[in-house]
Amino acid sequence: RSQLERYHLNDDPQLDCVPVGVPALVFYPYSTRWTRKNDRIILEKDQYPLDRIIYLDGPPKPSSHKPDALGYSVGNFEPDGTLVVETTDFAPTTWGATRGLDSSGQKRVIERYRLTKDGYGMAVSYTIEDPMYLTEPATQEGTYRKIADHEFIDVPCDLETARRHLKFE
């Protein structure tokens, strides 16, 4: 049987406090803080233990980088201000493509971020390719909106709370 046929929401690695990777992190349901430095953008997520770094202007990947669920991200700005991010160098990841579908080290993700005209939102899309698990590239689109004075919550995942709903099956 295929992975998607065996899919069950209760098998979600997040229920074991395993952080999600890219691309799931793009539309992870918690707020994102963007910090721009000269050579990179740092993305922090509410209730997420890892920061994601997008290196700007394509620096070479350091030899010390080890493939992981976040991969290695390089971004650049198009003339219209759209940030385009290419992420590669992933580790094989359980449910790394989408819920119920794993991903391989061959996964490649292209993201596009563009501010809305009013500056209070961002159009977001990603396209994922993975010849080991997908027969063709898949794209998802959505939007972010800015929330003034949002305070981040630094609450680590609690295994008992994450799995609480499973006791009622």
Secondary structure, DSSP 8 states (H G I E B T S, - for coil): --HHHH--GGG-GGGGT----TTGGGG-SS-EEEEE-SSEEEEEETT-S--EEEEES-----TT---BTT-EEEEEE-TTS-EEEEEE-B--EEEEEETTEEE-TT-EEEEEEEE-TTSSEEEEEEEEE-TTT-SS-EEEEEEEE--TT---------HHHHTGGGGG-
